[in-house]
Amino acid sequence: MKKKLIRVLSVLMIGGLLSVTNASKASAASTFGTIVRAAQAMSTIQIEKNHIAERINIKTQQQIPVVVQKPALTVFGVYSYIEHGKVHNDTNETVHRSNLPLTILTYQEGYGNITGVSIDGVALGSALLTKVQINDGDDIDKVCAQAIFLDESLIKNLSDGSHSVIVKCTDTRGITLTDGFTFNLVN
């Protein structure tokens, strides 16, 4: 577009120069030179704008984080519960009040976080959690264990007898898997 404009102006200016006096020719040539320099300056400015736009685009592209989708939670379960070093792998085993705290060990395949623990249907307000790698080299987002530590204050007011524990694990897609166990609390 700019090149066409310059050509048209050139033709008009040259045609006009042929039909005017020498003084007018000098004035027209000066004007024509000014127009050419202005067009060149506009072209240089446009090139610089394009370079700036490219640099901004490159910076913008570099700042966009790559989002890696975590693997969906496909398997979740309570593996065991532990009282003061004694491991329980079966449901309805006896837990001694004197051997508290109680630790719940879960196993999962896929990415997820513990989102709830309840005892006898009552959600616990808080519990200490940790996610651990099962084998060296395993991606913790693909397979891992989570340990939930229930200190004495969380279960000291429970009566002797059978109690049900439910644990929920939720992934980033909103998939929630649950598992649980019962234990028999005694003094």
C-alpha positions as CSV (number, residue, x, y, z in Angstrom):
1,M,0.0,0.0,0.0
2,K,2.8,2.4,1.0
3,K,4.8,1.5,-2.1
4,K,1.8,2.2,-4.4
5,L,1.3,5.5,-2.7
6,I,4.9,6.4,-3.2
7,R,4.7,5.4,-6.9
8,V,1.6,7.4,-7.5
9,L,3.1,10.4,-5.8
10,S,6.3,10.0,-7.8
11,V,4.3,9.9,-11.1
12,L,2.3,12.9,-10.1
13,M,5.4,14.8,-8.9
14,I,7.4,14.0,-12.0
15,G,4.5,14.9,-14.3
16,G,4.0,18.1,-12.5
17,L,7.7,18.8,-12.7
18,L,7.8,18.6,-16.5
19,S,5.2,21.4,-16.8
20,V,6.5,23.9,-14.3
21,T,9.3,26.5,-14.2
22,N,12.9,25.8,-12.9
23,A,12.1,27.5,-9.5
24,S,9.0,25.5,-9.1
25,K,10.9,22.4,-10.1
26,A,13.4,22.9,-7.3
27,S,10.5,23.4,-4.8
28,A,8.7,20.4,-6.1
29,A,11.8,18.2,-5.9
30,S,12.4,19.3,-2.3
31,T,8.8,18.5,-1.5
32,F,9.1,15.1,-3.3
33,G,12.3,14.4,-1.3
34,T,10.5,15.2,2.0
35,I,7.6,12.8,1.0
36,V,10.1,10.0,0.2
37,R,12.0,10.5,3.5
38,A,8.6,10.5,5.4
39,A,7.5,7.3,3.7
40,Q,10.9,5.7,4.5
41,A,10.6,6.8,8.1
42,M,7.1,5.4,8.3
43,S,8.4,2.1,6.9
44,T,11.3,2.0,9.4
45,I,8.8,2.8,12.3
46,Q,6.5,0.0,11.1
47,I,9.5,-2.5,10.9
48,E,10.5,-1.5,14.5
49,K,6.8,-1.9,15.7
50,N,6.8,-5.4,14.1
51,H,10.1,-6.3,15.9
52,I,8.7,-5.0,19.2
53,A,5.5,-7.0,18.7
54,E,7.5,-10.1,17.9
55,R,9.6,-9.7,21.1
56,I,6.5,-9.2,23.2
57,N,4.9,-12.3,21.6
58,I,8.0,-14.3,22.3
59,K,8.1,-13.2,25.9
60,T,4.4,-13.9,26.3
61,Q,4.8,-17.4,24.8
62,Q,7.7,-18.1,27.2
63,Q,5.7,-17.0,30.2
64,I,2.7,-19.3,29.5
65,P,3.2,-22.3,31.9
66,V,2.9,-25.8,30.5
67,V,0.1,-27.5,32.4
68,V,0.7,-31.2,32.8
69,Q,-2.5,-33.1,33.6
70,K,-2.0,-35.3,36.7
71,P,-3.0,-38.9,36.2
72,A,-6.5,-39.7,37.3
73,L,-7.1,-41.4,40.6
74,T,-7.9,-45.0,39.8
75,V,-7.1,-47.0,42.9
76,F,-7.4,-45.9,46.6
77,G,-7.6,-48.0,49.7
78,V,-6.7,-48.2,53.4
79,Y,-3.7,-50.5,53.5
80,S,-3.3,-50.8,57.2
81,Y,-3.7,-49.0,60.5
82,I,-1.0,-48.9,63.1
83,E,-1.1,-48.4,66.9
84,H,2.3,-47.8,68.6
85,G,4.2,-50.0,66.2
86,K,1.6,-52.8,65.9
87,V,0.3,-53.1,62.3
88,H,-3.3,-54.1,61.7
89,N,-4.1,-55.3,58.2
90,D,-7.6,-56.6,58.8
91,T,-10.8,-54.8,59.8
92,N,-12.2,-55.0,63.3
93,E,-9.0,-55.6,65.1
94,T,-8.4,-54.5,68.6
95,V,-6.7,-51.1,69.3
96,H,-5.6,-50.4,72.8
97,R,-6.2,-46.9,74.2
98,S,-2.7,-47.0,75.8
99,N,-1.1,-47.6,72.4
100,L,-2.3,-44.4,70.7
101,P,-1.7,-42.5,68.5
102,L,-3.3,-44.3,65.5
103,T,-1.8,-44.0,62.1
104,I,-3.7,-44.9,58.9
105,L,-1.7,-45.9,55.9
106,T,-3.3,-45.7,52.4
107,Y,-2.3,-46.8,49.0
108,Q,-3.3,-45.1,45.7
109,E,-2.7,-45.2,42.0
110,G,-3.0,-41.8,40.3
111,Y,-2.9,-38.4,41.7
112,G,-5.1,-37.4,44.7
113,N,-5.1,-35.9,48.1
114,I,-6.8,-37.0,51.3
115,T,-9.9,-34.8,51.5
116,G,-11.7,-36.3,54.4
117,V,-11.4,-38.6,57.4
118,S,-14.4,-39.4,59.6
119,I,-14.9,-41.6,62.6
120,D,-18.4,-43.0,63.2
121,G,-19.7,-40.5,60.6
122,V,-18.2,-37.4,62.2
123,A,-15.7,-35.6,60.0
124,L,-12.4,-34.8,61.7
125,G,-11.5,-31.1,61.7
126,S,-7.8,-31.8,61.1
127,A,-5.2,-34.6,60.9
128,L,-1.5,-34.6,60.1
129,L,-1.0,-36.0,56.6
130,T,2.1,-37.0,54.6
131,K,2.4,-38.4,51.1
132,V,5.3,-40.8,50.5
133,Q,7.0,-42.5,47.6
134,I,6.6,-46.3,47.8
135,N,9.6,-47.3,45.7
136,D,12.6,-45.3,44.6
137,G,12.1,-44.0,41.2
138,D,8.3,-44.2,41.3
139,D,6.5,-41.0,40.3
140,I,4.7,-39.9,43.4
141,D,1.8,-38.6,41.2
142,K,1.3,-42.0,39.8
143,V,1.6,-44.3,42.8
144,C,2.1,-43.5,46.4
145,A,1.1,-44.0,50.0
146,Q,-0.4,-41.4,52.3
147,A,-0.1,-41.6,56.1
148,I,-2.7,-40.0,58.3
149,F,-1.7,-39.5,61.9
150,L,-4.6,-39.4,64.4
151,D,-3.3,-38.3,67.8
152,E,-4.9,-39.2,71.1
153,S,-7.0,-36.0,71.2
154,L,-8.9,-37.1,68.1
155,I,-10.0,-40.4,69.6
156,K,-9.7,-40.1,73.3
157,N,-13.4,-39.3,73.8
158,L,-14.5,-42.4,71.9
159,S,-16.2,-45.1,74.0
160,D,-14.8,-48.6,74.2
161,G,-16.1,-50.8,71.4
162,S,-16.4,-50.8,67.6
163,H,-15.7,-47.7,65.6
164,S,-15.8,-47.1,61.8
165,V,-13.3,-45.0,60.0
166,I,-13.9,-43.7,56.4
167,V,-11.1,-42.0,54.4
168,K,-11.7,-40.0,51.2
169,C,-9.2,-39.2,48.5
170,T,-10.0,-36.8,45.6
171,D,-8.1,-36.0,42.4
172,T,-8.0,-32.8,40.4
173,R,-10.9,-33.9,38.2
174,G,-13.2,-34.2,41.3
175,I,-13.1,-38.0,41.3
176,T,-13.4,-39.2,44.9
177,L,-12.7,-42.7,46.1
178,T,-13.3,-43.9,49.6
179,D,-12.3,-46.8,51.8
180,G,-12.5,-47.6,55.4
181,F,-12.2,-50.0,58.3
182,T,-13.5,-50.7,61.7
183,F,-11.5,-51.2,64.9
184,N,-12.4,-52.3,68.4
185,L,-11.2,-49.7,71.0
186,V,-10.3,-51.1,74.4
187,N,-8.5,-49.8,77.5
